[in-house]
Amino acid sequence: MKLGMIGLGIMGKPMARNLLKAGYDLTVSSANRAAPELAACGAHVASNEEIGKTCGLVLTMLPNAPQVREVMLGEHGVARWMKPGSTFIDMSSVNPVMSRLIAQELSARGIEMLDAPVSGGEPKAIDGTLAFMVGGRQEVFDRFRPVLLAMGSSAVRCGGIGAGNTAKLANQIIVACNIQALAEAMTLAQKAGVDPQSVFAAIRGGLAGSTVMDAKAPMMFAGDDRPGFRVDLHIKDLANALDCAHAVGAPVPMTAAVQEILQWLHSRDGGQKDHSAIAQAYEHLAGLKLGRPGDGAASSGTPEDTIQ
């Protein structure tokens, strides 16, 4: 079966590479500037129309629901040319309500759908160890699970359409709140005169240890905010989480708090930074640079400025 993929950004490009490494016959969209690079790795390059006409499975990895809807169901959407019995897997992170609406429209055309957002960021997209959270019919999931596992180390069906993106919202809440807690804790250590890198080494093997801590603490200490997952994308995910929570009556005060910090970073031209830049808000408040002596490493007291 031919596969088509649309969306070749920070995540999509390495995911496409891993599909090629696994031996899949992959066609990528000619509308993307990464297409020539993937063509050199063995991908076919074609228009979205040709992808719809020739590929039995179409995958997308796009920023948000409006882009997914436009690519699939817009005036020149891929679904116009997809044959009944073909399948669409959306690996983007979107509001689960929108996943269900897109699935309903595709079902009327005889097209199956899975929503299959991922966790792991760019490093795991590159090494093929992403975690897929999937919603959709069991039979469809079983058929295409090997495709997902060519890009990831796990793929778990969480329920019907929309369940994958609901799981992803939960994931994004946990990741964001973990990063915020990490930044806050390390700021406390440094303000108390204790080297935060030593604190990190001491606690990472205990109950507080996490994949988030191992990935993001070294970035904070190095002042490295190159994006593995951008602040603006996390703002989008938490906005979806807040919308969903409000719709179902779930209390999410921690999510709202970390969203405000991310919005502050965005307002200071930090939207394209890695989400570990949450630490920079704490550095601003505390008047220090985490893990970097000579910049308030052992300072104490109340900072004079505030986030504004």
C-alpha positions in Angstrom: 0.0 0.0 0.0 1.2 3.5 -0.8 1.4 6.0 2.0 1.0 9.7 1.7 2.2 12.2 4.3 1.5 15.9 4.6 3.2 18.1 7.2 7.0 17.8 7.2 8.1 20.2 10.0 10.2 19.6 13.1 8.3 16.4 13.9 6.9 15.3 10.5 10.2 15.3 8.6 12.0 12.8 10.9 8.8 10.7 11.1 8.7 10.5 7.3 12.4 9.5 7.3 11.6 6.6 9.6 8.8 5.4 7.4 11.3 5.3 4.5 13.8 3.4 6.6 11.1 0.9 7.4 10.6 0.3 3.7 7.3 2.0 3.2 6.4 3.4 -0.2 6.0 7.0 0.8 4.7 10.0 -1.1 5.2 13.5 0.4 3.5 16.7 -0.5 5.2 18.9 -3.0 3.8 21.9 -1.2 6.4 21.4 1.6 10.0 22.8 1.3 11.3 19.6 3.0 10.1 17.5 0.1 13.3 17.5 -2.0 15.3 16.4 1.0 13.0 13.5 1.6 13.0 12.7 -2.1 16.8 12.2 -1.8 16.0 9.5 0.8 13.6 7.7 -1.5 10.2 9.4 -1.1 8.0 10.3 -4.1 6.9 13.9 -4.3 3.5 14.8 -5.5 0.6 17.2 -5.2 -2.0 16.7 -2.5 -4.5 15.7 -5.3 -2.2 12.9 -6.5 -1.6 11.8 -2.8 -5.4 11.5 -2.5 -5.8 9.5 -5.7 -2.9 7.1 -5.3 -2.4 6.5 -1.6 -4.5 4.1 0.4 -3.3 5.7 3.7 -2.9 9.4 4.2 -1.1 10.8 7.3 -0.9 14.4 8.5 1.3 16.0 11.0 0.1 19.6 11.1 0.0 22.5 13.7 -3.7 22.5 14.6 -7.2 21.6 13.7 -7.8 24.4 11.1 -4.9 23.2 9.1 -6.0 19.6 9.3 -9.5 20.5 8.2 -8.3 22.6 5.3 -5.8 20.0 4.1 -8.5 17.2 4.2 -11.8 18.9 3.7 -11.1 22.3 2.2 -11.9 23.3 -1.3 -8.9 21.4 -2.6 -8.8 18.9 0.2 -7.2 15.5 -0.1 -10.4 13.7 0.8 -12.0 14.9 -2.5 -9.8 12.4 -4.3 -9.5 9.6 -1.7 -11.2 6.3 -2.6 -13.9 4.7 -0.3 -12.1 2.2 1.9 -9.0 4.3 2.3 -7.8 5.6 5.6 -6.7 8.9 7.1 -4.5 9.0 10.2 -4.1 12.4 11.8 -1.0 12.6 14.0 -1.5 16.3 14.8 -2.5 17.4 18.3 -6.0 19.0 18.0 -9.1 19.4 20.0 -10.8 16.0 20.2 -14.2 17.6 19.3 -12.7 18.5 15.9 -11.3 15.0 15.4 -14.8 13.7 15.8 -16.2 16.2 13.4 -13.6 15.5 10.7 -14.1 11.7 11.2 -17.9 12.1 10.6 -17.4 14.0 7.4 -14.9 11.4 6.2 -17.1 8.5 7.2 -19.8 9.9 4.9 -17.3 9.5 2.0 -16.4 5.9 3.1 -13.0 6.9 4.6 -11.8 5.5 7.9 -9.9 7.7 10.4 -7.7 7.4 13.4 -6.6 10.3 15.6 -3.0 9.4 16.7 -1.1 12.3 18.3 2.3 11.7 19.6 4.5 12.4 22.6 8.3 12.6 22.7 9.3 15.7 20.8 11.9 16.1 18.1 14.5 13.7 19.7 12.1 10.8 19.8 10.8 11.7 16.3 14.3 11.4 15.1 15.2 8.1 16.8 11.7 6.6 16.1 10.7 6.1 19.7 7.6 8.3 19.8 4.5 7.3 21.9 1.3 7.2 19.9 -2.1 7.8 21.7 -4.8 6.5 19.3 -8.5 6.9 18.9 -10.6 5.0 16.4 -12.1 1.6 15.6 -10.1 -1.4 16.9 -9.9 -3.1 13.4 -8.5 0.0 11.8 -6.0 0.4 14.6 -4.9 -3.2 14.4 -4.3 -2.9 10.6 -2.2 0.2 10.8 -0.4 -0.2 14.1 2.8 -1.5 12.3 2.9 1.9 10.4 2.8 3.8 13.7 5.4 1.5 15.2 7.8 2.4 12.3 7.8 5.8 13.9 7.4 5.0 17.6 8.1 2.6 20.3 4.5 2.3 21.5 1.0 2.8 20.1 -1.9 2.4 22.4 -5.6 2.6 21.4 -7.4 4.7 24.1 -11.0 4.4 22.7 -13.0 5.8 19.8 -12.3 8.8 17.6 -11.1 11.7 19.8 -9.7 9.5 22.5 -6.2 9.8 21.2 -6.3 13.6 21.4 -7.9 13.5 24.8 -5.0 11.4 26.0 -2.6 13.9 24.3 -4.2 16.8 26.2 -3.7 14.9 29.4 -0.1 14.3 28.4 0.5 18.0 27.6 -0.9 19.1 30.9 1.5 16.7 32.7 4.5 17.8 30.7 3.9 21.5 31.1 3.2 21.3 34.8 6.4 19.1 35.2 8.5 21.7 33.5 7.0 24.5 35.6 7.6 22.5 38.8 11.2 21.7 37.7 11.9 25.4 37.1 10.4 26.5 40.4 12.2 23.8 42.4 15.6 24.6 40.8 15.0 28.3 41.4 14.4 27.6 45.1 17.6 25.6 45.4 19.7 28.3 43.7 18.2 31.1 45.8 18.9 29.0 48.9 22.6 28.8 47.9 22.6 25.2 46.7 23.8 24.3 43.3 20.7 23.2 41.3 22.8 20.8 39.1 23.7 19.0 42.3 20.0 18.9 43.3 19.1 17.5 39.9 21.8 14.8 40.3 20.5 13.9 43.8 16.8 13.7 43.0 16.6 12.3 39.5 16.8 8.7 40.6 14.1 9.1 43.2 10.3 9.6 43.0 10.7 13.1 41.6 12.7 11.8 38.7 11.0 11.8 35.2 11.7 11.8 31.5 10.8 15.5 31.6 13.4 16.3 34.2 16.1 14.4 32.4 15.4 16.1 29.1 14.7 19.7 30.3 16.9 20.3 33.3 20.2 20.2 31.3 18.6 22.6 28.8 17.7 25.0 31.6 21.2 24.9 33.1 22.8 25.5 29.7 20.4 28.3 28.8 19.6 26.2 25.7 16.2 27.2 24.4 16.5 25.8 20.8 13.1 24.3 20.1 12.4 20.6 20.5 8.8 21.6 21.2 7.9 25.2 20.8 6.3 27.4 23.4 3.6 28.5 20.8 2.7 24.8 20.2 2.3 24.1 23.9 0.1 27.2 24.2 -2.1 25.8 21.4 -2.3 22.4 23.2 -3.1 23.9 26.6 -5.7 26.1 25.0 -7.3 23.0 23.6 -7.1 21.4 27.0 -8.7 24.3 28.7 -11.5 24.4 26.1 -12.1 20.7 26.5 -12.0 21.0 30.3 -14.5 23.8 30.3 -16.8 21.8 28.1 -16.8 18.7 30.3 -16.6 20.5 33.7 -13.1 19.3 34.6 -11.1 21.5 37.1 -7.7 22.5 35.6 -6.2 25.3 37.7 -2.6 24.2 37.3 -3.1 24.1 33.5 -4.4 27.7 33.6 -1.4 28.8 35.7 1.3 27.4 33.4 -0.6 28.7 30.4 -0.2 32.2 31.7 3.6 31.7 32.0 3.8 30.4 28.4 1.7 33.4 27.3 4.2 35.7 29.0 7.0 34.1 27.1 5.1 34.5 23.9 4.5 38.2 24.5 8.3 38.6 24.9 9.1 37.0 21.6 9.6 33.6 23.1 7.0 31.7 21.2 9.6 29.9 19.0 11.7 28.9 22.0 11.6 25.4 23.5 9.0 25.0 26.2 11.8 24.5 28.8 12.1 28.3 28.5 9.4 28.4 31.2 12.6 28.5 33.4 13.3 31.9 31.9 10.2 33.4 33.6 11.5 32.2 36.9 15.0 33.5 36.2 13.4 36.9 35.4 11.5 36.9 38.7 14.4 35.7 40.8 17.2 37.7 39.2 19.4 34.7 38.3 20.4 32.3 35.7 19.8 28.7 36.7 22.9 26.6 37.2 25.2 29.4 36.1 27.4 30.9 38.9 28.0 34.6 38.9 24.4 35.4 37.8 22.7 35.4 41.2 23.6 31.7 41.9 23.5 32.1 45.6 21.4 35.2 45.9 18.5 35.4 48.2 15.7 37.7 49.1 12.7 39.1 47.1 13.2 40.1 43.5 12.4 43.7 42.7 10.8 43.1 39.3 7.8 41.0 38.4 6.4 39.4 35.3 4.7 42.2 33.4 
